[in-house]
């Protein structure tokens, strides 16, 4: 009887070990999926609009925003578009036209610039404008003005990024020193301007 009991116990123990071994599974570490964030590439194009104070004057008269003799002050609207090749160089085109004037002249013009620029900080940069452009001066209210020429143009300015897509800028541009009939009889005319505006970067 003892032998039978021992045999049954031995068989039961072996069966439990067999089932235990069959059910044993090595645990695997959970797989963590890290989402990949794909950043959208920003375009290098930008467009802008500005308000421009223009001085048109006899070449013998120095620019003086308070003087009226031999000088006319204009209010222009300026539209621009550009492309940043990198953070140090860009190309920019501009068109400007008068919406207000003091006396005898209205003006329109276009410019194409190479724009060297230097980032002073992450948001603030300074730049130069070097290129060519055309200026047309016409008489108003019967004034005899006939100036239309294309010349080398240059300027200096600064810009500040207020958001990831919007920047403010201000610059001075020398547009031309050219020959033509001005309203006071002068045959040589100087034109320069100061512009403040905003750019939107795509």
HELIX and SHEET records of a PDB file:
HELIX    1   1 UNK A    2  UNK A   23  1                                  22    
SHEET    1   A 9 UNK A  45  UNK A  58  0                                        
SHEET    2   A 9 UNK A  71  UNK A  84 -1                                        
SHEET    3   A 9 UNK A  89  UNK A 101 -1                                        
SHEET    4   A 9 UNK A 105  UNK A 119 -1                                        
SHEET    5   A 9 UNK A 124  UNK A 139 -1                                        
SHEET    6   A 9 UNK A 146  UNK A 161 -1                                        
SHEET    7   A 9 UNK A 166  UNK A 179 -1                                        
SHEET    8   A 9 UNK A 188  UNK A 201 -1                                        
SHEET    9   A 9 UNK A  45  UNK A  58 -1                                        
END                                                                             
